[in-house]
Amino acid sequence: MADLIRLEVVTPEKEVFSTMVESFVFPSVMGNTGVLYNHAPLLTVLEPGVITYKKDNTEGKLAVSNGFLELKNNVAEILVSSAELPEEIDTARAEAAAERARERLHDKSKDIDHARAEAALKRALARLKAVQ
Amino acid sequence: MASARDIKRRIKSVKSTQQITKAMKMVSASKLRKSQSTVQSIRPFAHKIEDVILSVSSAESEHAFLRNRDKVTRVCYLVIGSDRGLCGGFNSNLHRFLDHILAAETHDYDIAVIGRKVKDHCARMGYPVSFNYTCIGDNPGFYQAQELARIMRTAFERGDYDEIYVVYSEFKSAMSQTPRVKRLLPVQRPERTEENSQLKDIDYIFEPDRNQILDTILPQYIDIMVYSSLQEAKASEHGARMTTMSSATDNASDMISKLTLSLNRARQAAITTEISEIVGGAAALS
């Protein structure tokens, strides 16, 4: 396979992932977006979710939170505040976080920041989805 | 001259102090290594974000975080210092720098403080502290920076402040740290350099559109700026502490060798006196 895209996932703390892939799908704010070889230059915003990539006929997954993607010349750089490989995800913790976020969303009292609770729920669900 | 016993006691106490300074030096060295590698790993991320901001923000874009406010009435300084002392001139340099800035400040100001030492200094000088955050730990995580950045952003959006600056120590090497001030909000447009001016030419597809991209990127950029200042400040603190403790350990060694010399002298003097007494006694008998 000659036509490969370089996929790099970077957080402020470290470079999580960097490899050559055949294609990948990422969660953009406009919905899931797939990228194949020779995609036009693209700058877009990511939602918390799962990145799925294809490499040597196998599929891999990554959980990411908010960030953005810059794609040019078949190099995709994804800058997010956090990203985890499936083996790094603590399922029990993610489940607990999802539960907590749900409770906060149901709680209608005023002093709760709904946007933050929703973002937390999305992040937790993304992690759970990546380990499935 | 002090008696041999007093000198021995003194040596023992200096030795135990030396053990402590030595241990602190080694602990700081390992913490420094960790902070230093984080500082380095943030840089590519920050550069990338700057590039993207540059290519997304056109001259006419008037994002609230980018636009300079017409009238500045109130500014805020976020000062990052340390919780603990024993790090040489680290804190006093920062405090002196802060005093200079505030003396020159013509607007109303508030200070947001990180670190107990800075808090104490502000209380001493009577500066208005709007918020303080101590015990940030030796290796602050990104989530802590995000939290801080969020507080600063909301204060800016609410209109509490028209400009927000960060005061921190820039890490140059373990030996040298310089206090710096940089503007956090409104975001300063990154400088255009030779290298990233080509970036502008690439015809990107912007999805959803420029403004929405800026909406997501700018808060993240602020997070990163706070995070990198925090990490630089921590690296500086560890560096300063390591250098200070290493010179303290050397001083203790010097002191011990001087004290050992005088201990030997004192012992020799005692023996000499004893011999001369014996000799004198024997001479008196004969």
Interface residues (C-beta under 8 A of the other chain):
Chain A: V10 T11 P12 E13 K14 E15 S28 V29 M30 A40 P41 L42 L43 T44 V45 N66 G67 F68 E70 K72 E77 L79 S81 S82
Chain B: T38 S41 I42 P44 F45 K48 I49 V52 S55 V56 G141 F142 Q146 I202 D203 Y204 I205 F206 E207 P208 Q212 I213 T216 I217 Q220 D223 I224 Y227
